[in-house]
Amino acid sequence: MTIPSIALILGDPAGVGPELVAKVLSKQENRLKANIAIIADKDELEKGMKIANCRFSYEEADDIANVIFKPGVPVLFQHKNSHPAPFEYGVATEQSGVYMLETLKRAVEMTQAGFTQGICFAPLNKQAMHKGGLKHRDELHWFAELTDFKDFACELNVVDNIWAGRVTSHIPFKDIVANLSIESVVDCIELMQKTLVQAGIAQPKIAVQALNPHGGEGGLFGDEEQTIIKPAMELAKAKGIDVYGPYPADTTIKAVQDLKLDAVVSMYHDQFATALKMLGFERGVTVQGGVPIPIATANHGTAYNIYGQNLASPLAYENALSITVNMAKNVLLVSKQ
């Protein structure tokens, strides 16, 4: 079977991204999962390998037209920052923000050209990205603009075999109810279904969370379950989606474990993410749900405080690469049909 090609990004060079890339790609089994196209400043990649005290061999290329991948040998596409100032490490700066935006944009263009089928980036820093020119509240909506995607999108978090998405995300808590609707809940359920199938789960089982304490107690503590969430679930069921709930937030994880459910659709950002991260923060992955390109990363930040100390665990980023590869395989399969 033909393996997919993945564009791989160092993330913020001021954080632990370069050392995570070094640790993950120093394992041959990871390099053999896909053809790896690294878009990076060669000096930062080498610095990451020095920090991690491990290395891997790679080839260099200038143009995708001239590349022939060899099994287990990544190809580096050198990228020098358009801002000539040197990087500062362990802090959020405009220089690293520009670098992240430029390398990510190049990865999107490479994938849109069909050279790669997915993107796996090491941790980003939103403050640095905004200093570097990001106008959106997060990278997900920037990816949507780059790919001309106008439908519902949300970040999906993954720990082990449990996926989680949310109807509302990076908004003030006081605005959550105003941003909930039957349509938005259905959109999130459908997005979760589509993404799970793309990731290789043929018949997903999806839990839906209630919004109010005790699931609203029949309207005593709020009626969003009756007016929004349950009607949305009925519409999803009518479309053939296997949904369960709605479950109160404090018992959802037990239902997921007892019924062996694959995913949870929450109403707001931290509703299920808290339980999920407690299950395995060091293993968690974030998938950019909805956009037409498989994009994943580790579900943790740049860890500026431990830059250069070789303390960062590669587990989450390694899992992100595996998920990106699985989703990219589906892209290859569809392209051949």
N, C-alpha and C positions, 0 to 999 in steps of 0.2 A: 504493500500500500504506500502511495506517495505521502510523505510527511508534509505538514504545512510549514510555511515560513513566517517567522515572528519578528517584528521590529521591536528592539529592546532599548530602553532608555535608562540612563543613569539617575534620572530624577534630579533632585537638588544636589549639586556637587558640594555644597557646604554642609551637607548632612551625611547620613550613613549609606546613602544609595550606592555609591561606587564600591564600597566594601561588600555590600550585599550582592551586587552583580558578580563580583569576583568569587565570593563563596559559593554562589549557586552554579555558576558556569565552570568552576573548577572541578565539578563532578561530571564525569563523562556521561552518566546516564541522563543528566539534564540536557547536555549538549546534543544528545542523540534523539531527543524528543521532537526536535524541529530544526529547520534551517534558521539560524539566528543571525539577524542583521542588526548590529549594534550601531546606534547613532550617538556619537559621543566625541568629546575632546579626548584625544589619545592620551594626553598628559594626565587627565583626571581618571581615566580608566586604569592607567598604570599606577597612579597613586592609590587607587582603591585596592589593587592587587597587593601593593606593598603594605598597606595597612592591615589587610586580611591575612597577610603572610601565606598567600597561595596564588597560583597563577594558572592560566590556560593559554594555549596557542591560538592565534587568530591570524587571518589574512586581512589585507586592506584593499579597499576599492574606492573609486571616485564616482562611478556611474553604475546604476543597476543593470544597464544593458550589457555590461562586461562581466557580470558575476555568474560563476558556476559554483554552486555550493558543494563542498566535500563533507561527507558524514562526520559530524562531531567537531567541525571547524567553523566557528563563527566568523563573520565578515564584518570588519569595522569600516563604517563610513565616517570619516573624520569630520567633526563639526567644531569650528572655532567660533566663539561668541562674537556677535557683532559689536558688543561693547568691549573696547580694548582694555579696560581696567582689570587688574587681576582679581581673582576670586578672594573673598574673605570667608573663612571657615567658622562654622559654629554659630552663625548669625544669619538672619534674613536680610538679603540685600537686593538691590535692583539688578546687579550683574547676574546673580544666580537666577533671578526671576526671568530675565530676558533669555538666558540660556535654556531654561525649562520650556518656555513657550516656543522657542525656535526649534528645539529638538523634537518636541511633541508634534509641532506642525509638519515638520519634515517626515515624521513617522506616519501621520495621517495621509500625506500626499503619496508616500511610498505604497501604502496599503490601497489607497484609491486607484493607483496605477496597476494594481494586481500583482505587484512584486511580493508583497507580504499579505497574509490573511488575518493578522491580528497584531495587537500592540500590548506589550507588558512593560510598564514603567515602574521604576523604583520610587520611593516616597517623595512627594512634592510638598512644598510649603506655600499655602495660599497667600500669606502676607508678602512673601518674596515675589510671588507671581503678580500680585496686584501692584507692587512697586515696579515690576517689569512691564506693566501695561495691560494686564488682564482686566477687562471691563465687566465680565460676568461674575456672579457671586461664587461660582465654583467652576472647576474644569469640565464637569459634565455638560453644563449648558454651553460652554465654549466648544466642546467636541460636537455638540448638536449643531451649532452654527457652522462649523467647518464642514460637516457632512450634509448640511442642508436638511437636517432632520427636524420636523416640526410637530411630531406627535408626543405623547407622554413619555417622559424619561425620568428615571430615578436611580440613585446608587443602590446596588444590591450588595449585601454583606454575606460572606460565607465562612463558616467555621465547620471543618470536617465535612459532614454531608448535609448540614442544615443551612438553607438560604433564607435571607430576610430582605424585604423591601418595604418602602413606606409611601403612603399616599401623599403626605406633605413632608418636606425635608428642612431646608435651611431657611426657616421663617420664624418670627417671634412666636412664643408659645400662645400668646393672646390671640393670634390670628389663625390658629389651627382649625377651629370649627367653621369659620367663614370660608375656608379653602377646601372643606370636605363636601363632596357631592356624590350622588349615585354614580354619575359618569366617571368621576376621578377614581373612585374605588374600583369600578369595573376595569378601568384602564390599567391600574396597578396589578390587578389579578391577571389580566391578559398578558401584560408584560412579563410577569413572573412565569406564567405558563410557557410562553414562547422561549424565554431564556433558558429555562430548565430543559426543555426539549433540545435546544441547541447545544446544551452542555452534556447531553447524552442520557437524560432521564426521560424515558419514553412516555410514562404515564404519571406525571407529577401529582402529588397529594399536597394541597395547599391549605394551611390554616389561615383564618382571618381573625384579627383581634377586634374586640369591642373597644370603644373609646372611653366609656365611663366606668367608675368603680363598680365592681360586681356585675359588669355587663349592663349597667343601667337599672337593674332590678325592676324590669318591666316598665320602665319609664319613671320610676321614683327618683332616680339619680341622673336623669337625662334621657332624651328620646332619640338620640342619633342612631342607636342600634335599630330602632323600629322604622325610622324615616329614611335612613341612608344606607346603613351597612347591610342589613338583611335583604332589602330589595336588590342591592348590588350583587349579593351572593346568589340570589335567585336568577338574575340575568346571566351570571357567569355559569351557573349550572345548566341553564338552557343552551349555552354555547358548548356544552360538553366538558367543562372544566370541573375537576374533582376538588371541591372546597369544603372546609370544615369550620365550625364555629357559629357565631363569633365568640371567642374566648376572652375572659377578663385578662388583663395584662399580667396579673400576679400568678396565674395558673397556666398560661399558654405553654411554657416550656415543658410542663408535665404532660400536657396533651400531645405535644409534638413527640416526646419520647415514648409515651405509652402507645400511641397509634402509629408510630414510625412515619410521621409526616415529613415531607421534603422541604417545606418552606413556610414562611410566615409573612403575611401582608399586614403591616402595622398602619396606624393612622397618623403617627408622627415620628420624628427622628429617633428618639431614644427609647421608644416604647418597648421594643423587643431587642434592640441592639445592646442594651445593658446586660440582659441575660446571656445573649450570644457571646459577648466579649468575655463574660465570666467563664464560659465554657472553654475558651482557649484564645485569649487575646493575642498570644504570640504566634498563633497559627492562622489568624483571620485574613481574609481576602476581600477586596472591594472590586466589584464589577460595575462598569459604566452601563447600566441597563437601559436599553431602548435604542441607542445609536446603532447604525447599521454596520459597525465594525466591532469585533470582539476586543474589548479593552479591559485590562485588569491590573491591579496593583496590590501591594500589601496593605492591610487594614490598620496601619499605624503611621506615625509621622516621621519626620526627618531626624528626630533625636539629636538635635544640635549639641546637647549636653554631653554626649559620649562620642562626638566626632573624633576620629583618629585613634581611638583606644582599642579597636578590634573587639568590642563588646556586643555588637548588634547580632541578634539571632536571625539567620536566613530563612527560618521555617515558613513565615508568612509569604515572603517573596517567592520562595520555591513553590509553594502552593498556588500562588498567582500565576506563575509560568505554566503549571500543569493545567489549570482551568482555561487559560488563554489558548493553549494548544488544543484542548478538547473542543472548545468552541470553534477554533479555526479549522479543525478537521471537518466540521459540518459545513463551513463556508466552501471548502474544497469540494466536498461531496455535491453540494448544490450547484456549484459552477460547472460540474461535469455532466449534470443531467440535461 
